[in-house]
């Protein structure tokens, strides 16, 4: 009997051990990422309803890591993007068609980064968040009046200009108002309110208060994060100064296609923003690269056509001339300053693989002469060699 009892106790211990192990493995993923010092990207969604359909009315990317700046990037819901079905839609259609999972994957594809986690908060949860904090103080720039009977519940906004103290209901009205500036103006107000929430409710709060806040709004959240993960995130945010919180908005150009208004993503600017704010690197642009172009194969006007081609793509061309010989067997890019600039030039050419990047020493016999033709401060020398031409 004693052996049976010991066996039973041992079995219970094993089961408890398995449960705890499963919890630590499956529920503490963010905690483990934070411990490793990695940056974590989370899609934050604000949900509204039209009839029985939930929509992602607000999208933000929250990116954070220990001892680094917290990044909050607003993502306009009208951005024109490709969804998993291969068709182009407004970004907010991703949630309507495939929920938070498709929204997260669509944003990850748009921004070119991993977005493993999401948090979705409905309007009721947002109101509870503000009411739990007590109130938020905002200075309103202009009168805000708007009515929408189709909203669920119907929306009636009447906010006067000046410094206001908002509860949950009035805060929600403030961030939902669109006005003449449309969605981009609404994003500005969302960021303004978010800054106030951080300053008045999150930053410098004690950890117990943060845990209580998380527990209060947790029932209103849809998320693939555990409660412990949310505690970890709150702990990181509460320890950050406002000067270390960066906010931005994905840039887009208004377009109308088939009578539908979109924002077309400004891809180059968006890529530079993501590289700088999330990856911590600054991308070079062609406008920062100066090139001297030489005809090294004897084809008529090849240097001039190449220079025009590069200028049309924002490169600075500071010299166009014939090389000292037309017998270059290859097209060469000679690096005078920065290898990264050479790689950008190479990728821009119509046939990138045909251009060989070299140092001045590797082409010393030719470079000695070309150097005398090249203006001081030039980054790269491009010599059009055998077979190279720019089609007219």
C-alpha positions as CSV (number, residue, x, y, z in Angstrom):
1,X,0.0,0.0,0.0
2,X,2.8,2.4,0.9
3,X,4.5,1.7,-2.4
4,X,1.2,2.4,-4.2
5,X,0.9,5.7,-2.4
6,X,4.5,6.7,-3.2
7,X,3.9,5.6,-6.8
8,X,0.8,7.8,-7.0
9,X,2.6,10.8,-5.5
10,X,5.4,10.3,-7.9
11,X,3.0,10.2,-10.9
12,X,1.4,13.4,-9.7
13,X,4.8,15.1,-9.4
14,X,5.6,13.9,-13.0
15,X,2.3,15.3,-14.3
16,X,2.8,18.6,-12.5
17,X,6.3,18.7,-13.9
18,X,5.1,18.1,-17.5
19,X,2.4,20.8,-17.1
20,X,4.9,23.3,-15.8
21,X,7.3,22.4,-18.6
22,X,4.6,22.8,-21.2
23,X,3.7,26.2,-19.8
24,X,7.2,27.4,-19.8
25,X,7.8,26.2,-23.3
26,X,4.6,27.4,-24.9
27,X,3.6,30.4,-22.8
28,X,6.9,32.2,-22.1
29,X,8.0,32.7,-25.7
30,X,8.1,36.6,-25.5
31,X,9.9,36.3,-22.2
32,X,12.6,34.2,-23.7
33,X,13.0,36.6,-26.7
34,X,13.3,39.5,-24.3
35,X,15.9,37.6,-22.2
36,X,17.9,37.0,-25.3
37,X,17.9,40.8,-26.1
38,X,16.0,40.3,-29.4
39,X,13.6,42.8,-30.9
40,X,10.0,41.7,-30.8
41,X,7.4,42.9,-33.3
42,X,3.7,42.9,-32.4
43,X,0.8,44.0,-34.5
44,X,-1.7,46.0,-32.5
45,X,-5.3,46.1,-33.9
46,X,-8.2,48.3,-32.9
47,X,-11.5,46.7,-33.9
48,X,-14.8,48.1,-34.8
49,X,-18.1,46.6,-36.1
50,X,-20.3,47.2,-39.0
51,X,-23.3,45.0,-38.7
52,X,-22.0,41.5,-37.8
53,X,-18.6,42.1,-39.3
54,X,-15.5,43.1,-37.3
55,X,-13.0,45.4,-39.0
56,X,-9.5,46.5,-38.1
57,X,-10.2,50.2,-37.8
58,X,-6.7,50.9,-36.5
59,X,-3.3,49.2,-37.1
60,X,0.0,49.8,-35.4
61,X,3.3,47.9,-35.2
62,X,4.8,47.8,-31.8
63,X,8.5,46.9,-31.9
64,X,10.5,46.7,-28.7
65,X,13.6,45.2,-27.2
66,X,15.4,45.5,-23.8
67,X,17.5,48.7,-23.4
68,X,16.5,49.9,-26.9
69,X,14.0,52.5,-28.2
70,X,10.3,51.4,-28.3
71,X,9.0,51.9,-31.9
72,X,5.3,52.5,-32.7
73,X,4.5,52.7,-36.4
74,X,1.0,53.5,-37.6
75,X,-0.1,51.6,-40.6
76,X,-2.9,53.3,-42.6
77,X,-5.8,51.0,-43.2
78,X,-6.3,52.2,-46.8
79,X,-2.9,51.0,-47.9
80,X,-3.2,49.1,-51.2
81,X,-1.7,45.6,-50.5
82,X,-1.8,42.1,-51.9
83,X,-3.6,39.6,-49.7
84,X,-3.1,35.8,-49.6
85,X,-5.7,35.4,-52.4
86,X,-3.4,37.3,-54.7
87,X,-5.8,40.2,-55.2
88,X,-5.1,43.8,-54.2
89,X,-7.2,45.2,-51.4
90,X,-7.2,47.9,-48.8
91,X,-5.1,46.7,-45.8
92,X,-8.1,46.6,-43.4
93,X,-9.6,43.9,-45.6
94,X,-7.0,41.5,-44.3
95,X,-8.6,41.2,-40.9
96,X,-12.1,41.0,-42.4
97,X,-11.1,38.1,-44.7
98,X,-8.7,36.1,-42.4
99,X,-8.8,37.6,-38.9
100,X,-5.7,38.6,-36.9
101,X,-3.6,35.9,-38.4
102,X,-4.0,37.1,-42.0
103,X,-3.6,40.7,-40.9
104,X,-0.4,39.9,-39.1
105,X,1.0,38.0,-42.2
106,X,0.0,40.8,-44.6
107,X,1.7,43.4,-42.5
108,X,4.8,41.2,-42.2
109,X,4.9,40.9,-46.0
110,X,4.4,44.6,-46.5
111,X,7.1,45.6,-44.2
112,X,9.5,42.8,-44.9
113,X,10.0,41.8,-41.2
114,X,8.9,39.0,-38.9
115,X,5.7,39.9,-37.0
116,X,5.0,36.8,-34.9
117,X,2.5,38.3,-32.4
118,X,-0.7,40.3,-32.4
119,X,-3.0,42.1,-29.9
120,X,-6.5,43.1,-30.9
121,X,-8.6,45.4,-28.7
122,X,-12.2,46.3,-29.4
123,X,-13.9,49.6,-28.6
124,X,-15.2,48.4,-25.2
125,X,-11.8,47.3,-24.1
126,X,-10.3,50.7,-25.2
127,X,-12.9,52.5,-23.1
128,X,-12.2,50.3,-20.1
129,X,-8.5,51.0,-20.5
130,X,-8.9,54.8,-20.4
131,X,-11.5,54.6,-17.6
132,X,-9.1,52.4,-15.5
133,X,-6.4,55.1,-15.9
134,X,-8.9,57.7,-14.7
135,X,-8.8,60.2,-17.5
136,X,-6.5,61.6,-20.3
137,X,-5.8,65.3,-20.9
138,X,-5.6,66.3,-24.6
139,X,-5.5,69.7,-26.3
140,X,-8.0,69.7,-29.2
141,X,-7.0,71.9,-32.1
142,X,-10.4,72.4,-33.8
143,X,-14.1,71.6,-33.3
144,X,-14.9,68.0,-34.1
145,X,-18.4,67.1,-35.1
146,X,-19.5,63.9,-36.8
147,X,-22.5,61.5,-36.9
148,X,-22.6,58.0,-38.3
149,X,-25.8,56.0,-37.8
150,X,-24.3,52.9,-39.4
151,X,-21.7,52.4,-36.7
152,X,-22.3,49.9,-34.0
153,X,-23.2,51.6,-31.7
154,X,-24.2,54.7,-33.7
155,X,-21.4,57.4,-33.5
156,X,-22.1,60.9,-32.5
157,X,-19.1,63.2,-32.0
158,X,-19.2,66.7,-30.7
159,X,-15.9,67.9,-29.2
160,X,-15.0,71.5,-28.8
161,X,-11.5,72.9,-29.2
162,X,-9.2,73.5,-26.2
163,X,-7.7,71.4,-23.5
164,X,-10.0,68.6,-22.6
165,X,-10.1,65.8,-20.0
166,X,-11.3,62.7,-21.7
167,X,-12.9,59.6,-20.2
168,X,-13.0,56.3,-22.1
169,X,-16.1,57.3,-24.2
170,X,-14.8,60.7,-25.3
171,X,-11.3,59.3,-25.9
172,X,-12.8,56.8,-28.3
173,X,-14.7,59.5,-30.1
174,X,-11.5,61.6,-30.4
175,X,-9.5,58.8,-32.1
176,X,-12.4,57.7,-34.4
177,X,-13.1,61.2,-35.8
178,X,-11.9,61.6,-39.4
179,X,-12.8,65.1,-40.6
180,X,-11.3,66.7,-43.7
181,X,-7.9,65.1,-43.3
182,X,-9.3,61.6,-43.4
183,X,-7.4,58.6,-42.1
184,X,-4.0,60.3,-41.9
185,X,-5.4,63.0,-39.7
186,X,-7.0,60.4,-37.5
187,X,-3.6,58.6,-37.2
188,X,-2.1,61.9,-36.0
189,X,-4.7,62.1,-33.2
190,X,-4.2,58.4,-32.3
191,X,-0.5,59.0,-31.8
192,X,-1.2,62.2,-29.8
193,X,-3.6,60.2,-27.5
194,X,-1.2,57.3,-27.3
195,X,1.5,59.7,-26.1
196,X,-0.8,61.0,-23.4
197,X,-1.7,57.5,-22.4
198,X,1.9,56.6,-22.1
199,X,2.9,59.7,-20.1
200,X,-0.1,59.7,-17.8
201,X,-0.9,56.1,-17.4
202,X,2.1,53.8,-18.2
203,X,5.5,55.4,-17.8
204,X,6.9,55.4,-14.3
205,X,3.9,53.5,-12.9
206,X,4.8,50.8,-10.4
207,X,4.8,47.2,-11.6
208,X,1.8,46.2,-9.4
209,X,-0.3,48.9,-11.0
210,X,0.7,47.7,-14.5
211,X,-0.1,44.1,-13.7
212,X,-3.6,45.2,-12.4
213,X,-4.1,47.2,-15.6
214,X,-3.2,44.2,-17.8
215,X,-5.5,41.9,-15.9
216,X,-8.3,44.5,-16.2
217,X,-8.2,44.7,-20.0
218,X,-7.1,41.2,-20.7
219,X,-10.7,39.9,-21.1
220,X,-11.2,42.4,-23.9
221,X,-8.1,41.3,-25.9
222,X,-7.7,38.8,-28.7
223,X,-4.0,37.8,-28.7
224,X,-1.6,35.0,-29.2
225,X,0.4,36.2,-26.1
226,X,0.0,34.7,-22.7
227,X,-0.9,36.8,-19.6
228,X,2.7,36.4,-18.5
229,X,3.9,37.7,-21.8
230,X,1.7,40.8,-21.4
231,X,3.2,41.4,-18.0
232,X,6.7,41.2,-19.5
233,X,5.7,43.7,-22.2
234,X,4.1,46.1,-19.7
235,X,7.3,45.9,-17.6
236,X,9.4,46.9,-20.6
237,X,7.2,49.8,-21.7
238,X,6.8,51.2,-18.1
239,X,10.6,51.6,-17.9
240,X,11.0,53.7,-21.1
241,X,11.3,57.5,-21.2
242,X,9.2,59.3,-23.8
243,X,12.4,60.4,-25.5
244,X,13.1,56.8,-26.3
245,X,9.7,56.1,-27.9
246,X,9.8,56.6,-31.7
247,X,6.5,57.1,-33.6
248,X,6.1,57.2,-37.3
249,X,3.5,56.4,-40.1
250,X,4.0,54.3,-43.2
251,X,4.0,56.8,-46.1
252,X,1.5,56.4,-48.9
253,X,0.4,58.3,-52.0
254,X,-3.4,58.8,-52.5
255,X,-4.6,57.0,-55.7
256,X,-8.0,56.2,-57.1
257,X,-8.4,52.8,-59.0
258,X,-11.8,51.7,-60.3
259,X,-13.5,54.4,-58.3
260,X,-11.9,53.2,-55.1
261,X,-9.6,55.4,-53.0
262,X,-6.4,53.9,-51.8
263,X,-3.0,54.9,-50.4
264,X,-0.2,53.4,-52.6
265,X,2.7,52.5,-50.3
266,X,5.8,54.6,-51.0
267,X,8.1,51.6,-51.0
268,X,11.5,53.2,-51.0
269,X,10.6,55.5,-48.1
270,X,8.9,52.7,-46.2
271,X,12.0,50.4,-46.6
272,X,14.3,53.2,-45.3
273,X,11.9,53.8,-42.3
274,X,11.9,50.1,-41.3
275,X,15.6,49.7,-41.8
276,X,16.4,52.7,-39.6
277,X,13.7,52.3,-36.9
278,X,13.6,48.5,-36.5
279,X,16.8,47.1,-38.0
280,X,19.0,49.9,-36.8
281,X,20.6,50.6,-40.1
282,X,20.4,53.5,-42.5
283,X,19.9,52.7,-46.1
284,X,21.8,54.6,-48.8
285,X,19.8,56.2,-51.6
286,X,21.0,56.8,-55.2
287,X,20.9,60.5,-54.6
288,X,23.8,60.0,-52.1
289,X,26.0,58.3,-54.7
290,X,28.2,60.1,-57.2
291,X,29.4,58.2,-60.3
292,X,31.9,58.9,-63.1
293,X,30.9,57.1,-66.3
294,X,33.4,56.1,-69.0
295,X,33.0,54.5,-72.4
296,X,35.3,51.5,-72.5
297,X,33.9,49.6,-75.4
298,X,33.7,52.1,-78.3
299,X,29.9,51.9,-78.7
300,X,28.7,55.3,-79.8
301,X,27.1,57.5,-77.0
302,X,27.2,54.6,-74.5
303,X,28.6,56.7,-71.7
304,X,26.0,59.5,-72.3
305,X,23.0,57.0,-72.4
306,X,24.3,55.3,-69.3
307,X,24.6,58.7,-67.5
308,X,21.1,59.6,-68.5
309,X,19.8,56.3,-67.2
310,X,21.5,56.8,-63.9
311,X,20.4,60.4,-63.5
312,X,16.8,59.3,-64.1
313,X,17.2,57.0,-61.1
314,X,18.6,59.8,-58.9
315,X,22.3,59.0,-59.1
316,X,24.7,62.0,-59.2
317,X,26.8,61.7,-62.4
318,X,29.7,64.1,-62.2
319,X,31.8,63.0,-65.2
320,X,30.9,61.5,-68.7
321,X,33.8,60.7,-71.0
322,X,35.7,58.1,-73.1
323,X,38.0,55.8,-71.2
324,X,41.7,55.7,-72.2
325,X,41.0,52.6,-74.4
326,X,37.9,50.9,-75.9
327,X,39.4,47.4,-75.1
328,X,37.8,46.8,-71.8
329,X,36.8,43.1,-71.8
330,X,34.2,43.6,-68.9
331,X,32.1,46.3,-67.4
332,X,33.8,47.5,-64.1
333,X,32.6,49.4,-61.1
334,X,35.6,50.8,-59.3
335,X,35.0,51.5,-55.6
336,X,36.6,54.8,-54.5
337,X,34.7,55.2,-51.2
338,X,32.0,52.7,-50.1
339,X,31.4,49.1,-51.2
340,X,27.7,49.5,-50.3
341,X,27.4,52.3,-52.9
342,X,28.9,50.0,-55.5
343,X,26.4,47.3,-54.7
344,X,23.5,49.7,-55.1
345,X,24.9,50.9,-58.5
346,X,25.4,47.3,-59.6
347,X,21.8,46.3,-58.7
348,X,20.5,49.3,-60.6
349,X,22.1,48.4,-64.0
350,X,19.9,46.6,-66.5
351,X,22.2,43.5,-66.4
352,X,23.7,43.6,-62.9
353,X,25.6,40.4,-63.2
354,X,27.7,41.7,-66.0
355,X,29.2,44.5,-63.9
356,X,32.2,43.4,-61.8
357,X,33.0,45.4,-58.6
358,X,36.7,46.0,-58.1
359,X,39.1,48.1,-56.0
360,X,41.5,50.6,-57.6
361,X,44.4,48.1,-56.9
362,X,42.6,45.3,-58.8
363,X,42.5,47.5,-61.9
364,X,45.6,49.5,-61.2
365,X,46.8,49.6,-64.9
366,X,43.6,51.3,-66.0
367,X,42.8,53.2,-62.8
368,X,46.0,55.3,-62.9
369,X,44.7,56.9,-66.1
370,X,41.0,57.1,-65.2
371,X,41.9,58.7,-61.9
372,X,43.2,61.8,-63.7
373,X,39.8,62.2,-65.4
374,X,37.7,61.7,-62.3
375,X,36.5,64.6,-60.2
376,X,37.6,64.7,-56.5
377,X,34.9,63.3,-54.2
378,X,33.5,60.8,-56.7
379,X,32.3,57.6,-55.1
380,X,32.4,55.2,-58.0
381,X,33.8,54.8,-61.5
382,X,31.7,52.9,-64.0
383,X,33.5,51.7,-67.1
384,X,31.2,50.3,-69.8
385,X,33.0,47.3,-71.2
386,X,32.5,44.7,-73.9
387,X,28.8,44.0,-74.7
388,X,27.5,46.7,-72.4
389,X,24.9,49.2,-73.6
390,X,21.8,51.0,-72.4
391,X,18.9,50.6,-74.8
392,X,17.4,53.8,-76.1
